[in-house]
Amino acid sequence: MIDSLFRKTAAEEGWSQGAQIALLLRFLNHHCYRDAFARFLDAERSARPQSRPHNDDGNSSFLSNVAAILQHPGLLLDAEFRCFCLNSRGLLTPAQTAGRWLRWRSA
């Protein structure tokens, strides 16, 4: 619920990935969640196999599918596009993600 509220607000406000991260970090600092966040990061690091590349878990095919729908393979090199798609993966289909990307970019 918090995740969807944040994503909805970020999309409505047009916040960049950097702005979203800055906001979350200010929230963590303000509410003194530093130790809990450090424990969370440690758990995330240990859960991810270090030998596997980050995009080897289906992310590449999802990104490629969205770029193919948009008929713009050059988007795969765009950091904002990659972040947008990876945030949508698991929540939206590639077609839905492509539609939202177009609406977000035209806003």
Protein Blocks (a to p, Z undefined) as FASTA:
>chain_A
ZZmmmmmmmmmnopafklmmmmmmmmmmmnopmmmmmmmmmmmmmmpcfklcfklnommm
mmmmmmmmnopaklmmpmklmmmmmmmgojacfklmmmmmmmmmmZZ
